Amino acid sequence: MSSVLYSATGRIGVITLNRPEARNAIDRETALGIEAAVDRLEDDPEVWVGVLYANTAEQANPVFCAGADLNVIRETGSAASLDTERGGFGGFVYRERVKPIVVAVDGLATAGGLEIVLAADLVVATTRSSFGLAEVRRNLIAAAGGLFRLPRAIGRAAAMDAVLTGEPIDARRAFDLGLVSRLVEPGAALDEAMRLARQIADAAPLAVRASRRVVLAAERDDDATLRQVSRELLDELLESEDAAEGLAAFAEKRPPEWQGR
């Protein structure tokens, strides 16, 4: 089955990450699948709002998205295959689009998974969800927008704490800090996201799109520069000895032994 599913219900297009066995991590197929799903959402004049969800069936500890598939990076020595030309990481984080997307999170959104969340317009999360940027624990950095979008969403102090420690932010605190728009009970994220999407779809679509554009324009003055700097720093890190050690430790399920080189 495809790693990304798409369906339309009335005015709402639903994109589902569908790699529960891999904690919905992003590989090349998934990045291309997300990009294609967003294309369908954007190109369908009958669909006005999107919902992004993840299949967490049969996961003992639900994971919305674990970010980049580190096995791919370990094998290739690069994260390039996880980007698309138009969308950046996951075919999504830098994708220019017109229609708003609500992301429904029921579980952990970490590393690139949180960066996907940050690239959406509204976040519905369950009380068992959490949000983190754990890259520093693997000698990596969040190069897909997390390092400048998270401070915008929750403030510099809280973001710096999360970024430099790699510790996740629980759902209640994420709600209090303003990252999460609506907080619901476990299992209810998709239903609430659909309810929110219907409320948006009931509004004037051109006004919704224009309002979204103005809000985003106020945030994105330096994105192009920050994107380039983030990518250059990630490339440098991937060439280090610690990069190989971090990925090896992940694969071998052991604590990494950092050398600082």
Secondary structure per residue as TSV (DSSP state, phi and psi in degrees):
chain	resnum	aa	ss	phi	psi
A	1	M	-	360.0	150.6
A	2	S	-	-62.0	147.5
A	3	S	S	-78.3	-9.0
A	4	V	E	-137.4	130.7
A	5	L	E	-113.8	151.4
A	6	Y	E	-138.2	137.8
A	7	S	E	-148.6	158.2
A	8	A	E	-122.4	134.9
A	9	T	E	-129.3	105.7
A	10	G	T	60.9	-124.4
A	11	R	T	-87.4	3.7
A	12	I	E	-114.3	130.0
A	13	G	E	-102.3	130.5
A	14	V	E	-111.3	121.7
A	15	I	E	-106.5	126.1
A	16	T	E	-119.7	121.6
A	17	L	E	-71.7	130.5
A	18	N	-	-133.2	49.8
A	19	R	-	-123.6	56.0
A	20	P	G	-59.4	-30.1
A	21	E	G	-69.0	-19.9
A	22	A	G	-113.2	24.9
A	23	R	T	55.7	31.8
A	24	N	T	55.2	30.9
A	25	A	-	-67.6	154.1
A	26	I	B	-90.7	117.9
A	27	D	-	-112.8	-173.7
A	28	R	H	-62.4	-45.0
A	29	E	H	-60.2	-41.3
A	30	T	H	-68.5	-41.3
A	31	A	H	-59.3	-45.7
A	32	L	H	-66.6	-35.6
A	33	G	H	-67.0	-40.6
A	34	I	H	-64.4	-44.8
A	35	E	H	-59.3	-43.8
A	36	A	H	-64.6	-37.6
A	37	A	H	-66.7	-40.8
A	38	V	H	-64.9	-36.5
A	39	D	H	-57.2	-46.5
A	40	R	H	-63.1	-41.3
A	41	L	H	-60.9	-48.0
A	42	E	H	-69.0	-34.0
A	43	D	H	-84.6	-14.4
A	44	D	-	-89.1	110.5
A	45	P	T	-67.6	-14.9
A	46	E	T	-87.2	-11.9
A	47	V	-	-105.0	127.9
A	48	W	-	-113.3	-19.1
A	49	V	E	-140.7	147.4
A	50	G	E	-114.7	153.5
A	51	V	E	-126.6	129.0
A	52	L	E	-109.7	124.5
A	53	Y	E	-135.3	167.4
A	54	A	E	-132.6	138.3
A	55	N	-	-77.3	117.2
A	56	T	-	-116.2	20.7
A	57	A	T	-57.9	136.0
A	58	E	T	65.5	14.0
A	59	Q	-	-87.3	127.3
A	60	A	S	-62.4	-41.3
A	61	N	S	-121.9	103.2
A	62	P	-	-56.0	135.7
A	63	V	E	-129.1	115.7
A	64	F	E	-61.9	-52.3
A	65	C	E	-164.7	129.0
A	66	A	-	-88.4	7.1
A	67	G	-	87.9	-144.9
A	68	A	B	-65.3	142.3
A	69	D	-	-73.3	102.5
A	70	L	H	-66.4	-21.1
A	71	N	H	-65.2	-34.9
A	72	V	H	-65.6	-45.8
A	73	I	H	-64.0	-40.8
A	74	R	H	-62.9	-40.2
A	75	E	H	-73.9	-35.5
A	76	T	H	-102.4	-19.2
A	77	G	S	73.9	14.8
A	78	S	-	-151.8	152.6
A	79	A	S	-100.6	5.6
A	80	A	G	-60.4	-35.1
A	81	S	G	-70.7	-12.0
A	82	L	G	-90.1	-2.7
A	83	D	E	-102.6	154.2
A	84	T	E	-117.4	160.0
A	85	E	T	-63.3	-39.3
A	86	R	T	-88.6	-28.6
A	87	G	T	-109.3	-11.5
A	88	G	E	68.7	-150.4
A	89	F	E	-56.2	132.7
A	90	G	T	66.8	11.0
A	91	G	T	66.4	17.1
A	92	F	T	-137.3	-40.8
A	93	V	T	-65.2	-28.3
A	94	Y	T	-116.1	14.9
A	95	R	-	-69.3	124.3
A	96	E	-	-77.4	127.4
A	97	R	-	-148.6	165.1
A	98	V	S	-102.2	-36.0
A	99	K	S	-91.6	139.7
A	100	P	-	-69.6	149.1
A	101	I	E	-127.5	128.4
A	102	V	E	-97.9	129.7
A	103	V	E	-102.9	133.8
A	104	A	E	-108.6	115.8
A	105	V	E	-114.2	123.5
A	106	D	-	-131.6	82.8
A	107	G	S	135.7	-159.2
A	108	L	E	-82.9	131.5
A	109	A	E	-119.4	107.0
A	110	T	E	-128.9	154.5
A	111	A	T	53.1	-126.9
A	112	G	H	-60.4	-22.6
A	113	G	H	-64.4	-41.5
A	114	L	H	-68.1	-35.6
A	115	E	H	-64.6	-33.3
A	116	I	H	-66.1	-44.2
A	117	V	H	-57.8	-45.3
A	118	L	H	-65.4	-22.9
A	119	A	H	-84.7	-11.5
A	120	A	S	-79.1	176.0
A	121	D	S	-96.9	-33.5
A	122	L	E	-141.9	148.9
A	123	V	E	-124.5	122.2
A	124	V	E	-107.3	130.1
A	125	A	E	-137.7	153.2
A	126	T	E	-91.3	163.8
A	127	T	T	-67.1	-16.4
A	128	R	T	-93.3	5.9
A	129	S	-	-82.1	161.4
A	130	S	E	-153.4	160.6
A	131	F	E	-136.2	126.6
A	132	G	E	-150.5	160.5
A	133	L	-	-121.8	94.6
A	134	A	-	-94.0	12.3
A	135	E	G	-58.5	-35.3
A	136	V	G	-61.3	-20.4
A	137	R	G	-79.9	-8.3
A	138	R	G	-121.4	16.4
A	139	N	T	57.7	41.2
A	140	L	-	-127.2	173.4
A	141	I	-	-129.6	158.9
A	142	A	-	-78.7	90.2
A	143	A	T	-92.7	6.6
A	144	A	T	-109.3	34.9
A	145	G	T	104.5	-14.7
A	146	G	H	-62.0	-34.9
A	147	L	H	-72.7	-18.9
A	148	F	H	-114.4	-20.7
A	149	R	H	-81.3	-35.1
A	150	L	H	-64.0	-45.0
A	151	P	H	-59.5	-35.8
A	152	R	H	-63.8	-35.9
A	153	A	H	-79.0	-38.7
A	154	I	H	-125.1	-1.1
A	155	G	-	97.2	154.4
A	156	R	H	-64.7	-44.9
A	157	A	H	-63.5	-49.5
A	158	A	H	-65.4	-38.8
A	159	A	H	-66.7	-43.1
A	160	M	H	-61.8	-39.5
A	161	D	H	-58.3	-49.8
A	162	A	H	-65.9	-40.9
A	163	V	H	-68.8	-45.1
A	164	L	H	-82.2	-21.2
A	165	T	H	-97.8	-26.1
A	166	G	-	78.3	4.4
A	167	E	-	-77.5	136.4
A	168	P	-	-74.8	157.5
A	169	I	E	-101.0	125.5
A	170	D	E	-72.9	162.6
A	171	A	H	-60.7	-41.6
A	172	R	H	-62.7	-43.9
A	173	R	H	-68.3	-38.0
A	174	A	H	-61.5	-36.5
A	175	F	H	-67.8	-45.9
A	176	D	H	-63.4	-33.1
A	177	L	H	-81.4	-13.5
A	178	G	T	101.4	3.9
A	179	L	S	-74.3	-39.3
A	180	V	-	-98.9	132.1
A	181	S	S	-81.9	-42.7
A	182	R	E	-137.9	135.4
A	183	L	E	-114.2	128.0
A	184	V	E	-133.9	174.0
A	185	E	-	-74.2	156.7
A	186	P	T	-51.7	137.0
A	187	G	T	87.5	-7.4
A	188	A	-	-105.8	4.8
A	189	A	H	-63.5	-45.3
A	190	L	H	-64.8	-44.5
A	191	D	H	-59.7	-42.9
A	192	E	H	-69.7	-37.6
A	193	A	H	-64.3	-38.5
A	194	M	H	-66.4	-38.3
A	195	R	H	-63.4	-44.7
A	196	L	H	-63.6	-42.4
A	197	A	H	-62.3	-39.0
A	198	R	H	-65.1	-37.1
A	199	Q	H	-63.7	-40.9
A	200	I	H	-66.0	-41.8
A	201	A	H	-65.9	-23.1
A	202	D	H	-75.2	-18.5
A	203	A	S	-81.6	169.1
A	204	A	-	-67.2	119.4
A	205	P	H	-62.6	-37.8
A	206	L	H	-68.0	-37.6
A	207	A	H	-68.2	-39.5
A	208	V	H	-59.4	-46.8
A	209	R	H	-67.9	-39.6
A	210	A	H	-67.0	-41.7
A	211	S	H	-63.7	-43.8
A	212	R	H	-59.3	-42.2
A	213	R	H	-62.7	-40.9
A	214	V	H	-67.9	-43.5
A	215	V	H	-59.3	-45.1
A	216	L	H	-69.0	-35.3
A	217	A	H	-61.8	-32.0
A	218	A	T	-69.8	-19.3
A	219	E	T	-98.4	-23.3
A	220	R	-	-101.9	18.0
A	221	D	T	-54.0	-40.0
A	222	D	T	-110.8	11.8
A	223	D	H	-58.7	-40.9
A	224	A	H	-61.7	-44.3
A	225	T	H	-66.2	-45.8
A	226	L	H	-64.8	-34.8
A	227	R	H	-63.2	-44.0
A	228	Q	H	-65.9	-44.5
A	229	V	H	-62.5	-43.6
A	230	S	H	-60.5	-42.8
A	231	R	H	-67.0	-41.7
A	232	E	H	-63.3	-41.3
A	233	L	H	-66.8	-40.1
A	234	L	H	-63.0	-42.3
A	235	D	H	-60.3	-41.2
A	236	E	H	-62.9	-44.3
A	237	L	H	-63.2	-38.2
A	238	L	H	-67.1	-17.1
A	239	E	T	-88.6	-5.6
A	240	S	S	-84.0	162.6
A	241	E	H	-65.0	-36.4
A	242	D	H	-65.3	-28.5
A	243	A	H	-63.0	-46.8
A	244	A	H	-62.8	-40.5
A	245	E	H	-65.3	-43.3
A	246	G	H	-62.5	-42.7
A	247	L	H	-70.8	-37.2
A	248	A	H	-65.3	-42.8
A	249	A	H	-62.8	-38.6
A	250	F	H	-60.9	-48.2
A	251	A	H	-65.2	-34.8
A	252	E	H	-91.1	0.7
A	253	K	T	55.4	52.0
A	254	R	S	-138.5	161.0
A	255	P	-	-67.1	138.0
A	256	P	-	-73.1	153.6
A	257	E	-	-113.7	95.0
A	258	W	-	-72.7	142.7
A	259	Q	-	-114.4	-11.5
A	260	G	-	71.1	26.5
A	261	R	-	-149.3	360.0
